[in-house]
């Protein structure tokens, strides 16, 4: 398994070893010990699975406030997405910066996203399935989001007219968002 740091400290791009032959493939998608060797000592407690039937379904940008903030391990098991991560830790040198990654069933890349980052994705093909592990359960009271098209962020999505949920049409901008994440030196 190859782990690569990204432009957002703490966010890791993961390339699993894939063993392919005439039958198909085998890969280890998660190994606690290997992750821990790289400082990712996360105890995941829940797996989530979404299906987006159409191209350009955009989900996000989502996060949960402390004390139920979530760390995520995201992968695509069918289809392809543009995955976006936004630093929302006040005081961070990369606060308000975002990075995007293409995750697909073909490249099998995964993304490790610590708490303190908003997360969203846009499907690039129909019938895309995304699976992700989280280390805290869903909390409707602490569930928050940031507007996908916040002009101050300038995120370059693959569409200007995505398919959105009702909830995702009402998120505030980053400047207006409720945040309780603080950057700590060394993060």
N, C-alpha and C positions, 0 to 999 in steps of 0.2 A: 504494500500500500504506500503510495507516494502522497505526502502532505506538503502543500505549497502555501506559503503565506501570501496574502493579498495586499492591496494598497490600504486596506482597513485593518489595523492591528487587532488580532484576535479572530478575525474571519479567515477560515482556512478552506482551500480548495483541495478536495481529496480525490485521488485517482486510484481506485482499487485494482489489485491484480486480477485479471480475468483469464481464466483457463478455458480455452475453446477447443472443441473438436467436432467431429461429424454429428454428434448428438445435440450440440448446443454449447452452453457455457456454464461455468461455475465461478462464483466470486464470493468473497467474504465482504459483506457490506458494512459490518461494524465489528470492532474488536476492542473491548474496553482497555486492555493492556497496551495495545499499540497507540490508542488515542492518549492514554495517560502519559506515555513516554514523551508526548509533545505538549504536555500541560493541559490537556483536555480531559479532566477528571469528572466528566458529567455522568450523573446517574439518570439515565432516561427512564421515564415512568409511563409514557403513553405514546402509541403510534397513531398517526392520522393518515388518511388516504383520501385524496380528492380526484374526481373525474371532471374534466371540463370538455364538454361535447364539441364546442365551436372553436375556431381559430380566433385569436385575439381576446380571449377571456382574460381579464386582468383581475387578480385578487391581491388586494393590498392598498397601501403599505400598512401592515399590521404589527402590533406589539401589545404586550401586557405590562402594566405598571408593577413595581414592587409592592407587596412581597410575593407576587405570583409571576414575576418576569420570567420569560421562557428563553432557554437556549434551544436551538433547533439543529437537527441534522437532516438535510433535504436531499432527495434524489428523485429522479424521474424513472418510472418503470414502463411507461408507454408514451410515445410522442416526444415533444421537445418544448422547452420554455426558455424565455429570457428571465433570469432570476435577478432581482435587484435587492441590495442591502444598503441601508442608510444609517450612518452613525448618528445616534440621538443622545449621546452622553455629553452633558454640559461640561465644558472645560477641556474636552478632548481636542487634540490638535487636528483631528479629522471630523469634528462636529459639523454636521450638515453635508458631508461628502458622501457620495454614493459610488457603488461599483456594481457592474452587471456581469453576468456569466451565463453562457448557454449550457444548460443541462439537458441531456437527452437519454433515451433508451439506448442509443447507439454508443455515445461516448462514456456512459455510466459514471460520469463525474458526480460528486456529491459536494455539498456546501455545509460547513460547520459555522453556525451563526450564534455567537454568545448573546446573553441578555445585554440590553443597551443598544440594540440595533432594531430598526423597523425593517420589515421584510415583505416583499411582494413579488409576484411573477405574472408574466403574460404568456399565454400559450402561442406557439408558432405553428402548430398543426392541430387538426381536429382530434378529438378523443384522446386527450393527454391525461395521463394519470401521474399524480405527484404523491409521494409518500414521505412523511417526515416524522422524526422522533422529537419529543419535547420532554423537558425535565420538570415541568410543572403543569398541572391540569388547567384546562380552560376555565377562566373566571370571567363571566359576563360583566361583573361589576368593575373589573380592572382592564377589560378589553378596550383598546384604543387604536386609532389609525391616523395616518397623515395622507392628505390629498395626493393622489397619484400624479396629478399634473400641476403641482405647486410650481409656479413660475420661478420662484427663487432657487429651486433645486435644479431645474433644467434637465431632468431625466429624459434620455433619448429612448422612448418606448418604440416598439415596432409599428405602432398605429396611433392615430390621433382620435380614433373613435372606438375604444374598447367596449367589450361586453362587461358591464359592471353589475354587482349586486346593489340593491337599494342602499344598504349600509355604506358601501364604498363610495357612493356619490355624495355623501355628506361629511366626509372627514375634513378637519381643519388643515390649514397650512402648517408647516413646521413651526413658524413663528407664533402661531396661535395654539399649538398643541400642548396638552397637559403631559409633562415629562417629570419623572423623578429619578433619573439616571445621572450619576456624577462620575466623571472620569477620575480614575486613581492612577497616579504615576506608575508606570510599568505595565499598564494594560495595553 
